Amino acid sequence: MTDVTTGPERVLRDDNHESGTPNLSLFLTFLRLGLTSFGGVVAHYGYFRDIFVVRRRWLGEREFADIVALSQVLPGPASSQAGITIGLIRGGLWGAAAAWLGFTLPSAALMIAFGYFARMPEIAEFARPLHGLLIAAVAVVAQAIVGMARNFIVSIRHALVALAAAAAALTLHGSWVVIAIIAIAGLLGWKALPRTDRPLALRNIPTPWPRWMSNLAAFLFFALLGILPVAAHLTGSHAVAVFDRFYRVGALVFGSGPVVLPMLAHEVVPTGWVSQSTFMAGYGAAQALPGPLFTYAAYLGTVMNGTVNGWMGGLLTLSAIFLPSFLMVIGIFPHWSALRHSESASAGLAGINAAVVGLLLAAFYNPVWVAGIQSWLDFAIAAAGFAVLMTRRVPTWGVVVGTVIAATVIG
């Protein structure tokens, strides 16, 4: 066992003391988290801290805080990226793969199974419970908007960026719209917005892989954004087109899990790959599951129209949406110490975060509200669910289950 000392705290690496199978230990630890981590990103961080800092002492408090901060500023699924980083530190690339697989497998398998259920001809018999999932999505996304607005809309200028992003998302169409909104918001933040936080004064975590590997990962991250659309156009392959769109979503989504909703909706609903009602039913179901919300992509790949669907489609979309996280974590980790102290990076991120609130607000109207609220009864159930979520006394999955029951019984 190698002990890397950082003052009074330690980062324990090289798990060979654990029965000679460090990556198996990582996989089993994250598998348990994948089965029990309800409640979203913030709750996931709490579970991670309890396991890796308090119980196992694999990380010190400051090292863990730095990992959380890194995962927050990168695009993609934040808690999954924290897990990938922990896996990298503990066991290199194979450790990262083991951590991701364990944390992702339970919810991904359940989402693929739900996708097969949603494709059954008998699905019409479950119309009201499925509509309950759409109503639950209204409550969940509304809570996400309120929470993110409290954190990221800290001035009139931030609010104007958010409203402009929402208006653009609702009036303009095309896969380029969200990308353009994020890019423009980052530029506006860099030039016109104040910082929303202070840089962390934390000590560096040693990088347990060679620098060339980070440089290659960073190159691939950006190269694939350009190569995949060209490959999809030249080959005419549905599989390549799907991989391209889900990779782009994973590479450009900033914020918590619900933010993936508007980008995925832009990519799969207008193309006819997934109907709006089927899209929202899966999103509602994902809220009731443990683990990362981004496994919702596996459901979309399963129910998708086209030459690729079923479990193979689910695995394709799942790998595409998470691949950017691996590349970005590996690529940025050695440079994180300098980046977190950059005034320009922080200001640009403030603009992006404000735009994310606007994108989520646009998605709240269409497709969330349009699909979920069809009567005053639906509105009343959604409002009740939102009120319960705001009390923070009932977990999200409990509100989803309660909403489905209420929609089935009362409806």
Buried (B, 14 or more C-beta within 10 A) or exposed (E): EEEBEBEEBBBBBBBEEBEEEBBBBBBEBBBBBBBEBBBBBEBBBEBBBEBBBEEBEBBBEBBBBBBBBBBBBBBBBBBBBBBBBBBBBBBBBBBBBBBBBBBBBBBBBBBBBBBBBBBEEEEEEBEEBBBBBBBBBBBBBBBBBEBBBEEBBBEEBBBBBBBBBBEBBBEEEEBEBBBEBBBBBBEBBBEEBEBBBEBBEBBEBEBBBEEEBBEBBBEBBEEBBEEBBEBBEEEEBBBBBBBBBBBBBBBBBBBBBBBBBBBBBBBBBEBEBBBBBBBBBBBBBBBBBBBBBBBBBBBBBBBBBBEBBBBEBBBBBBBBBBBBBBBBBBBBBBEBBEBBEEEEBBBBBBBBBBBBBBBBBBBBEBBBBEBBBEEEBBBBBBBBBBEBBEEEEEBBBBBBBBBBEBBBEEB
